[in-house]
């Protein structure tokens, strides 16, 4: 049995992962966290999500280190916000616990420090802006299509629900970085985020990558790469119908770390799914 701790156990994504873990015979929840002073603190995780009690209570995030020392999970899962995840994941890795991190907008400083600590403490992690199988196939396709269509105009359009804070999405930025790397360029130099009033005509072809964000309603997640050339265009789109695709991928990542994770290594979902 793989012992799992989950941050944001009462949130949208963390809660869905929790439900999936409870129903998986290979996994066991030993700890779950919520924001400090949440009214959900102390509630049984199973009962909270409509299952039989599992005798594991929701804990406040400010007690994370103490709870982890007591429960000793094999894997910690984080789908929260960058500020909280960066603090919590450092504490997790210092306890030599494996991590699956789906939180987006993580800083480069955190990622560098986290990678150093993973090696220092001999643990491992999966970090991905998107856990779904389909999106990770899209990551692979984006590089292949860019090689074939490097002279075409390239635009990325993403859409999410109106509560999503980070703009553009982590998935859109990952796509942009893959495309830029394929073109042997830096996204910081050729990325154009949206269009402003009175903008000048775009540069030709892949000297510029447009990245656009939509925030509306309850859209789970849509990502489109548009390659436009003379007289034609190719559009490749991934649409998430529900968050279940992300939860399914998360469970695959948890099991991957326990079966194939090597000390000191940080993996992407493409590694997990054998797409890299």
C-alpha positions as CSV (number, residue, x, y, z in Angstrom):
1,X,0.0,0.0,0.0
2,X,1.4,3.4,-1.0
3,X,0.8,6.1,1.7
4,X,-0.2,9.4,0.3
5,X,-0.5,13.0,1.8
6,X,-2.5,15.6,-0.1
7,X,-2.4,19.4,0.1
8,X,-5.7,21.2,-0.6
9,X,-7.6,18.1,0.3
10,X,-10.8,20.1,0.5
11,X,-10.2,22.1,-2.7
12,X,-11.3,21.5,-6.3
13,X,-8.3,19.6,-7.7
14,X,-6.9,18.4,-4.4
15,X,-10.4,17.1,-3.5
16,X,-10.8,15.2,-6.7
17,X,-7.4,13.6,-6.3
18,X,-8.4,12.7,-2.8
19,X,-11.6,10.9,-4.0
20,X,-9.5,9.0,-6.6
21,X,-6.9,7.9,-4.0
22,X,-9.7,6.7,-1.6
23,X,-11.1,4.5,-4.3
24,X,-7.7,3.0,-5.4
25,X,-6.8,-0.3,-3.7
26,X,-3.1,0.4,-4.1
27,X,-3.2,3.8,-2.3
28,X,-4.0,5.0,1.2
29,X,-4.4,8.6,2.5
30,X,-2.5,9.1,5.7
31,X,-2.7,12.9,5.8
32,X,-4.6,15.8,4.2
33,X,-4.1,19.5,4.5
34,X,-6.2,22.7,4.2
35,X,-5.5,26.4,4.7
36,X,-5.0,27.6,8.3
37,X,-8.3,28.4,10.1
38,X,-10.4,26.6,7.6
39,X,-13.8,25.4,9.0
40,X,-13.0,22.0,7.5
41,X,-10.0,21.3,9.8
42,X,-10.6,18.3,12.0
43,X,-13.2,16.7,9.7
44,X,-12.7,13.1,8.6
45,X,-11.4,13.1,5.0
46,X,-13.5,10.2,3.9
47,X,-16.7,11.5,5.4
48,X,-16.0,15.0,3.9
49,X,-16.0,13.5,0.4
50,X,-19.0,11.3,0.9
51,X,-17.3,8.0,1.7
52,X,-17.2,6.0,4.9
53,X,-14.9,7.5,7.6
54,X,-11.2,6.6,7.1
55,X,-10.1,7.9,10.5
56,X,-7.8,10.5,9.0
57,X,-8.6,14.1,9.8
58,X,-8.1,17.2,7.7
59,X,-5.1,19.1,9.1
60,X,-4.2,22.7,9.0
61,X,-1.4,23.5,6.6
62,X,0.6,25.3,9.3
63,X,1.0,21.9,11.0
64,X,2.4,20.2,7.8
65,X,5.9,19.3,9.1
66,X,4.5,17.9,12.4
67,X,1.9,15.8,10.7
68,X,4.3,14.5,8.0
69,X,6.7,13.4,10.8
70,X,3.9,11.5,12.5
71,X,2.3,9.9,9.4
72,X,5.4,9.3,7.2
73,X,3.7,9.3,3.8
74,X,5.5,7.8,0.8
75,X,4.3,10.5,-1.6
76,X,3.1,14.1,-1.1
77,X,0.7,15.6,-3.7
78,X,0.3,19.4,-4.2
79,X,-2.3,21.2,-6.3
80,X,-2.5,24.5,-4.4
81,X,-1.0,27.9,-5.2
82,X,2.6,28.7,-5.9
83,X,3.3,30.6,-2.7
84,X,2.0,27.8,-0.5
85,X,3.5,25.0,-2.6
86,X,7.0,26.5,-2.7
87,X,7.0,26.6,1.1
88,X,5.5,23.2,1.7
89,X,7.4,21.3,-0.9
90,X,10.7,22.4,0.6
91,X,9.6,21.0,4.0
92,X,8.5,17.8,2.3
93,X,11.7,17.1,0.4
94,X,13.8,17.7,3.6
95,X,11.8,14.8,5.1
96,X,12.9,12.6,2.1
97,X,9.3,12.3,1.0
98,X,8.6,11.9,-2.8
99,X,6.5,14.6,-4.4
100,X,4.0,15.0,-7.2
101,X,3.6,18.7,-7.9
102,X,0.8,20.0,-10.2
103,X,0.8,23.5,-8.9
104,X,1.6,26.1,-11.6
105,X,3.5,29.4,-11.7
106,X,6.3,28.1,-9.6
107,X,9.3,30.4,-9.5
108,X,12.6,29.5,-11.2
109,X,14.3,30.2,-7.9
110,X,12.2,27.6,-6.2
111,X,12.7,25.0,-8.9
112,X,16.4,25.4,-8.8
113,X,16.5,25.1,-5.0
114,X,14.1,22.2,-5.0
115,X,16.1,20.3,-7.6
116,X,19.2,20.8,-5.4
117,X,17.4,19.5,-2.3
118,X,16.0,16.5,-4.1
119,X,19.5,15.4,-4.9
120,X,20.8,16.3,-1.5
121,X,18.2,14.3,0.4
122,X,18.1,11.4,-2.1
123,X,14.4,11.6,-3.0
124,X,12.5,12.2,-6.3
125,X,9.6,14.1,-7.7
126,X,7.3,14.6,-10.6
127,X,6.6,18.3,-11.6
128,X,4.3,19.1,-14.4
129,X,2.0,22.0,-15.3
130,X,-0.5,19.5,-16.6
131,X,-1.0,15.9,-15.6
132,X,-3.3,14.7,-18.4
133,X,-2.2,12.2,-21.0
134,X,-3.7,14.2,-23.8
135,X,-1.9,17.4,-22.9
136,X,1.4,15.6,-22.7
137,X,0.8,14.2,-26.1
138,X,0.2,17.8,-27.2
139,X,3.6,18.7,-25.8
140,X,5.2,16.1,-27.9
141,X,3.3,17.1,-31.0
142,X,4.1,20.8,-30.6
143,X,7.8,20.1,-31.0
144,X,7.3,17.9,-34.0
145,X,4.9,20.3,-35.8
146,X,7.3,23.3,-35.1
147,X,10.1,21.5,-36.9
148,X,7.9,21.0,-39.9
149,X,6.3,24.4,-39.9
150,X,9.1,26.7,-38.6
151,X,8.3,29.4,-41.2
152,X,4.6,29.6,-40.3
153,X,3.1,32.1,-37.8
154,X,2.6,30.4,-34.5
155,X,0.0,31.4,-31.9
156,X,-1.1,29.7,-28.6
157,X,-4.6,30.3,-27.2
158,X,-5.6,29.0,-23.8
159,X,-9.0,29.3,-22.0
160,X,-9.8,28.5,-18.3
161,X,-12.5,29.3,-15.8
162,X,-12.7,32.8,-14.4
163,X,-11.3,31.9,-11.0
164,X,-7.9,30.8,-12.4
165,X,-5.3,33.4,-11.3
166,X,-2.1,32.7,-13.2
167,X,-2.0,34.1,-16.8
168,X,-1.0,32.6,-19.1
169,X,-1.5,29.0,-17.9
170,X,1.4,26.8,-17.0
171,X,0.5,24.6,-19.8
172,X,0.5,27.4,-22.4
173,X,3.9,28.5,-21.1
174,X,5.2,24.9,-21.4
175,X,4.0,24.8,-25.0
176,X,5.6,28.1,-25.7
177,X,8.9,27.0,-24.2
178,X,8.9,23.7,-26.2
179,X,8.3,25.6,-29.4
180,X,10.9,28.2,-28.7
181,X,13.5,25.6,-27.8
182,X,12.7,23.7,-31.0
183,X,13.4,26.9,-32.9
184,X,16.6,27.4,-30.9
185,X,15.3,30.7,-29.5
186,X,14.3,32.0,-26.1
187,X,10.7,32.5,-25.2
188,X,11.6,35.6,-23.2
189,X,12.7,37.2,-26.5
190,X,10.0,36.1,-29.0
191,X,7.0,35.6,-26.8
192,X,4.2,38.2,-27.3
193,X,1.5,38.1,-24.6
194,X,-1.8,39.3,-26.1
195,X,-2.2,42.2,-28.4
196,X,-2.4,45.9,-27.4
197,X,-4.4,48.6,-29.2
198,X,-2.5,49.9,-32.2
199,X,0.1,47.2,-32.2
200,X,2.4,47.0,-35.3
201,X,2.1,44.2,-37.8
202,X,3.7,41.1,-36.4
203,X,7.1,39.8,-37.3
204,X,7.1,37.1,-40.0
205,X,6.9,33.5,-39.0
206,X,8.4,32.1,-35.8
207,X,10.3,35.2,-34.9
208,X,7.3,35.8,-32.8
209,X,5.0,33.5,-30.8
210,X,1.6,35.0,-29.7
211,X,0.3,33.7,-26.4
212,X,-3.3,34.6,-25.5
213,X,-5.4,33.8,-22.4
214,X,-9.2,33.7,-21.9
215,X,-10.8,33.6,-18.4
216,X,-14.5,32.9,-18.6
217,X,-17.3,30.8,-16.9
218,X,-16.4,27.3,-15.8
219,X,-14.1,26.3,-18.6
220,X,-11.9,23.5,-17.3
221,X,-9.1,24.0,-19.7
222,X,-8.5,24.4,-23.4
223,X,-5.2,24.9,-25.3
224,X,-4.8,25.5,-29.0
225,X,-1.6,25.8,-31.1
226,X,-2.2,27.6,-34.4
227,X,0.3,27.3,-37.3
228,X,-0.7,29.7,-40.1
229,X,1.0,29.9,-43.5
230,X,0.2,31.1,-47.0
231,X,-3.4,30.0,-47.8
232,X,-3.8,27.6,-44.9
233,X,-3.5,26.9,-41.2
234,X,-3.3,23.9,-38.9
235,X,-4.8,24.0,-35.4
236,X,-4.2,21.4,-32.7
237,X,-6.5,21.7,-29.7
238,X,-6.8,19.8,-26.4
239,X,-10.0,20.3,-24.4
240,X,-10.4,19.0,-20.8
241,X,-14.0,18.0,-20.3
242,X,-13.5,17.6,-16.6
243,X,-10.7,17.6,-14.1
244,X,-10.7,13.8,-14.0
245,X,-8.0,13.6,-16.6
246,X,-5.7,15.5,-14.3
247,X,-6.5,13.3,-11.3
248,X,-6.0,10.1,-13.4
249,X,-2.6,11.3,-14.4
250,X,-1.7,12.2,-10.8
251,X,-2.3,8.6,-9.7
252,X,-0.2,7.3,-12.5
253,X,2.6,9.7,-11.3
254,X,2.3,8.5,-7.7
255,X,2.7,4.9,-8.7
256,X,5.6,5.7,-11.1
257,X,7.6,7.4,-8.4
258,X,7.2,4.3,-6.1
259,X,8.0,1.8,-8.9
260,X,10.6,3.6,-11.0
261,X,11.6,6.8,-9.3
262,X,15.4,7.1,-8.8
263,X,17.0,9.1,-6.0
264,X,17.9,12.6,-6.9
265,X,15.7,12.7,-10.1
266,X,12.9,15.1,-11.1
267,X,10.6,13.8,-13.7
268,X,8.0,15.3,-16.1
269,X,4.7,13.7,-17.0
270,X,6.3,13.0,-20.4
271,X,8.8,10.8,-18.5
272,X,6.1,9.2,-16.5
273,X,4.0,8.4,-19.6
274,X,7.0,7.3,-21.7
275,X,6.6,10.1,-24.2
276,X,10.0,11.8,-23.8
